[in-house]
Amino acid sequence: MEIFALEVLRTFATKSVHGEAWPKDVYAVSQYVTDGNIFYFTARNLSSTIHAEDGVLNHLEHLLTSGKLQSQKIKLFLTYSPCHRCSQRILNFIDMARWHHNTILEVEVVFSAFYRVRRPSCERNPACRAASHFPSFDYHRVNVEGLRTLHRAQGIVLRTFNPRDWVDLQVALGVHMFDFGGRQEEDDLLRNDFQQIMGLTSTIPTPILSLVLSEMQTVVRTLLERWRPLQDGGQHFSNGNTS
């Protein structure tokens, strides 16, 4: 199957799913070293059960078992975050290298959009909610579970795209002077969503969080004012007798 580099880059650069139908074309690009040279391998999804990650991992496993994979550091560029199964497949690849080939791999996984995950920014966006293209809570729960397991795993770096990744991807695909059309704003939003989903930051919107903190400060102040007389001289009780 012929894959056109410009088509791949355009798919990567397409802004994330905000009320749009899920994509039909998903790509994965691997970067690795063999024979002292940097190589790239690109794959796309073939069906609902054969994902783009399967293509690049099959290729890397073949190189590993044939003794041609010299890289200890591998980078995977993904158009969408791995589903639960593909997250496990990446972990299995790491384990296979360690236990069957005595090779400790470091795999960096970067993605430019979420796959079947309910993004916090979308949850707060009325336009997204009105479009009725949110994944089910079951899909969301399972995929987030897979991402969190991958994120915590030893030898794995899982994150969203940054400006350097776009430059590296252009080099990998041999495409130059590509207009990414405002991806910086989307990448910032994607990174914030990722941090919230991974539990790295608060999921409470800033205005609400500020209000909660203000209310907490008021409660603490009130308790201190009531407690201070106890320190000054103790509380005096009266039984109603004045003598």
C-alpha positions as a printed NumPy array, in Angstrom:
array([[  0.   ,   0.   ,   0.   ],
       [  1.469,   3.357,  -1.059],
       [  1.433,   6.097,   1.553],
       [  1.917,   9.714,   0.5  ],
       [  3.993,  11.807,   2.905],
       [  2.005,  15.02 ,   2.425],
       [ -1.253,  13.195,   3.128],
       [  0.238,  11.805,   6.328],
       [  1.455,  15.208,   7.512],
       [ -1.91 ,  16.811,   6.763],
       [ -3.637,  14.131,   8.824],
       [ -1.277,  14.75 ,  11.733],
       [ -1.844,  18.509,  11.519],
       [ -5.644,  18.295,  11.353],
       [ -6.988,  19.797,  14.525],
       [ -8.371,  17.45 ,  17.104],
       [-11.878,  16.047,  17.224],
       [-14.145,  18.795,  18.56 ],
       [-17.609,  17.592,  17.668],
       [-16.415,  15.929,  14.451],
       [-16.813,  12.298,  13.364],
       [-13.934,   9.97 ,  14.237],
       [-11.264,   9.744,  11.523],
       [-11.028,   6.923,   9.016],
       [ -7.302,   7.322,   8.316],
       [ -4.882,   7.007,  11.221],
       [ -1.088,   6.99 ,  10.822],
       [  1.934,   6.012,  12.886],
       [  5.554,   6.886,  12.11 ],
       [  8.456,   5.171,  13.89 ],
       [ 11.982,   6.546,  14.194],
       [ 14.841,   4.155,  14.972],
       [ 18.514,   3.404,  14.227],
       [ 19.896,   0.441,  12.315],
       [ 23.309,   0.005,  10.699],
       [ 24.283,   3.324,  12.281],
       [ 21.658,   5.292,  10.346],
       [ 18.326,   6.834,  11.338],
       [ 15.351,   5.208,   9.622],
       [ 11.642,   5.908,   9.567],
       [  8.742,   3.582,   8.944],
       [  5.166,   4.719,   8.321],
       [  1.998,   2.664,   8.667],
       [ -1.728,   3.339,   8.579],
       [ -4.753,   1.558,   9.942],
       [ -6.028,  -1.216,   7.654],
       [ -9.31 ,  -1.959,   9.419],
       [-11.135,  -1.446,  12.7  ],
       [ -9.031,  -4.236,  14.204],
       [ -5.655,  -3.585,  12.523],
       [ -4.452,  -0.224,  13.747],
       [ -1.554,   1.952,  12.618],
       [  0.348,   1.046,  15.794],
       [  0.146,  -2.614,  14.774],
       [  1.964,  -1.816,  11.527],
       [  4.929,  -0.022,  13.106],
       [  5.202,  -2.473,  16.003],
       [  5.173,  -5.467,  13.644],
       [  8.   ,  -3.806,  11.705],
       [ 10.017,  -3.061,  14.861],
       [  9.491,  -6.572,  16.233],
       [ 10.794,  -8.019,  12.965],
       [ 13.917,  -5.847,  13.19 ],
       [ 14.384,  -6.818,  16.826],
       [ 14.096, -10.572,  16.275],
       [ 16.403, -10.429,  13.224],
       [ 19.062,  -8.494,  15.153],
       [ 18.773,  -5.398,  12.957],
       [ 17.332,  -3.001,  15.535],
       [ 20.246,  -1.095,  17.05 ],
       [ 18.161,   1.603,  18.671],
       [ 17.644,   1.581,  22.379],
       [ 15.6  ,   4.737,  21.935],
       [ 12.592,   4.608,  19.632],
       [ 10.145,   7.39 ,  18.875],
       [  6.567,   6.828,  17.733],
       [  4.615,   9.677,  16.156],
       [  0.864,   8.939,  16.277],
       [ -2.002,  10.894,  14.782],
       [ -4.183,   9.734,  17.675],
       [ -3.504,   8.506,  21.179],
       [ -3.304,   4.711,  21.456],
       [ -6.475,   2.816,  22.253],
       [ -6.431,   0.467,  25.237],
       [ -5.306,  -2.501,  23.127],
       [ -2.526,  -0.574,  21.389],
       [ -1.293,   0.779,  24.736],
       [ -0.945,  -2.81 ,  25.887],
       [  0.717,  -3.765,  22.6  ],
       [  3.409,  -1.128,  23.151],
       [  4.01 ,  -2.45 ,  26.669],
       [  4.246,  -6.01 ,  25.337],
       [  6.878,  -4.865,  22.824],
       [  8.955,  -3.358,  25.648],
       [  8.627,  -6.562,  27.677],
       [  9.499,  -8.782,  24.707],
       [ 12.686,  -6.797,  24.088],
       [ 13.684,  -7.015,  27.752],
       [ 12.903, -10.65 ,  28.506],
       [ 13.503, -12.36 ,  25.164],
       [ 16.26 , -10.227,  23.622],
       [ 17.999,  -8.779,  26.681],
       [ 17.406,  -5.275,  25.317],
       [ 16.221,  -2.364,  27.453],
       [ 14.24 ,  -0.044,  25.201],
       [ 13.1  ,   3.515,  25.77 ],
       [ 10.039,   4.322,  23.687],
       [  8.772,   7.875,  23.33 ],
       [  5.149,   8.074,  22.171],
       [  3.837,  11.454,  20.987],
       [  0.356,  12.071,  19.594],
       [ -1.432,  15.019,  17.997],
       [ -5.03 ,  14.221,  19.028],
       [ -7.045,  12.034,  21.397],
       [ -8.788,   8.882,  20.231],
       [-12.168,   8.171,  21.823],
       [-11.466,  10.136,  24.975],
       [-13.784,  12.741,  26.454],
       [-11.546,  15.813,  26.518],
       [-12.082,  18.19 ,  29.459],
       [-11.995,  21.174,  27.078],
       [-14.751,  19.543,  25.003],
       [-16.82 ,  18.765,  28.084],
       [-16.87 ,  22.5  ,  28.813],
       [-17.522,  23.517,  25.185],
       [-21.256,  23.794,  24.32 ],
       [-20.484,  23.443,  20.585],
       [-18.804,  20.086,  21.186],
       [-21.59 ,  18.809,  23.388],
       [-24.254,  19.859,  20.881],
       [-22.555,  17.87 ,  18.109],
       [-23.254,  14.557,  19.923],
       [-19.974,  12.962,  18.802],
       [-18.628,  12.289,  22.271],
       [-17.304,   8.768,  22.832],
       [-19.254,   6.645,  25.271],
       [-18.218,   6.639,  28.907],
       [-17.154,   2.989,  28.495],
       [-14.798,   3.846,  25.594],
       [-13.463,   6.815,  27.548],
       [-12.856,   4.82 ,  30.719],
       [-11.078,   1.93 ,  28.983],
       [ -8.873,   4.134,  26.786],
       [ -7.904,   6.447,  29.653],
       [ -7.041,   3.406,  31.746],
       [ -4.725,   2.218,  28.97 ],
       [ -3.091,   5.65 ,  28.627],
       [ -2.499,   5.943,  32.368],
       [ -0.93 ,   2.489,  32.498],
       [  1.302,   3.408,  29.564],
       [  2.194,   6.761,  31.113],
       [  3.308,   5.109,  34.374],
       [  5.298,   2.311,  32.723],
       [  9.081,   2.167,  32.991],
       [ 10.813,   2.875,  29.686],
       [  7.842,   4.802,  28.243],
       [  7.432,   8.531,  27.663],
       [  3.875,   9.4  ,  26.671],
       [  3.004,  12.983,  25.785],
       [  1.383,  15.311,  23.275],
       [  3.125,  17.061,  20.37 ],
       [  5.394,  20.048,  20.949],
       [  6.981,  22.373,  18.322],
       [ 10.126,  20.233,  18.06 ],
       [  8.043,  17.145,  17.25 ],
       [  6.528,  18.882,  14.23 ],
       [ 10.015,  19.661,  12.921],
       [ 11.126,  16.059,  13.502],
       [  8.028,  14.722,  11.771],
       [  8.672,  16.881,   8.696],
       [ 12.2  ,  15.459,   8.528],
       [ 10.852,  11.925,   8.916],
       [  8.372,  12.389,   6.075],
       [ 10.67 ,  14.465,   3.848],
       [  8.189,  17.35 ,   3.663],
       [  9.467,  20.903,   3.995],
       [  7.845,  24.318,   4.452],
       [  4.523,  22.886,   5.659],
       [  2.013,  25.343,   7.159],
       [  0.709,  23.923,  10.41 ],
       [ -1.985,  26.594,  10.581],
       [ -2.289,  27.477,  14.238],
       [ -1.374,  24.113,  15.743],
       [  0.331,  25.869,  18.672],
       [ -2.978,  26.852,  20.244],
       [ -4.408,  23.373,  19.74 ],
       [ -1.233,  21.747,  21.097],
       [ -1.418,  23.878,  24.253],
       [ -5.061,  22.887,  24.743],
       [ -4.249,  19.244,  24.037],
       [ -1.403,  19.27 ,  26.554],
       [ -3.637,  20.771,  29.245],
       [ -6.331,  18.161,  28.562],
       [ -3.733,  15.392,  28.736],
       [ -2.369,  16.64 ,  32.058],
       [ -5.866,  16.748,  33.514],
       [ -6.764,  13.277,  32.23 ],
       [ -3.527,  11.836,  33.621],
       [ -4.257,  13.483,  36.969],
       [ -1.226,  15.763,  36.737],
       [ -3.283,  18.944,  37.243],
       [ -6.61 ,  19.846,  38.752],
       [ -9.659,  19.054,  36.623],
       [-11.599,  21.917,  38.253],
       [-11.891,  24.984,  35.946],
       [ -9.879,  27.933,  37.246],
       [-12.883,  30.244,  38.051],
       [-14.579,  27.471,  40.042],
       [-11.33 ,  26.541,  41.767],
       [-10.812,  30.188,  42.788],
       [-14.337,  30.332,  44.197],
       [-13.824,  27.126,  46.174],
       [-10.533,  28.401,  47.606],
       [-12.181,  31.704,  48.569],
       [-14.99 ,  29.881,  50.376],
       [-12.457,  27.68 ,  52.172],
       [-10.559,  30.753,  53.351],
       [-13.781,  32.25 ,  54.718],
       [-14.574,  29.055,  56.638],
       [-11.055,  28.871,  58.079],
       [-11.223,  32.539,  59.149],
       [-14.547,  31.972,  60.913],
       [-13.228,  28.917,  62.768],
       [-10.143,  30.828,  63.907],
       [-12.275,  33.709,  65.207],
       [-14.372,  31.274,  67.246],
       [-11.326,  29.399,  68.537],
       [ -9.3  ,  32.461,  69.577],
       [-11.335,  33.232,  72.772],
       [-10.56 ,  29.707,  73.999],
       [ -6.866,  30.53 ,  73.842],
       [ -7.308,  33.945,  75.486],
       [ -9.087,  32.79 ,  78.659],
       [-11.176,  29.744,  78.084],
       [-14.917,  29.576,  77.518],
       [-17.216,  30.61 ,  80.391],
       [-20.45 ,  28.709,  80.952],
       [-23.447,  30.049,  82.812],
       [-26.098,  27.973,  84.53 ],
       [-28.396,  30.91 ,  84.828],
       [-27.452,  31.836,  88.457],
       [-25.946,  35.237,  89.033],
       [-24.727,  34.583,  92.552]])
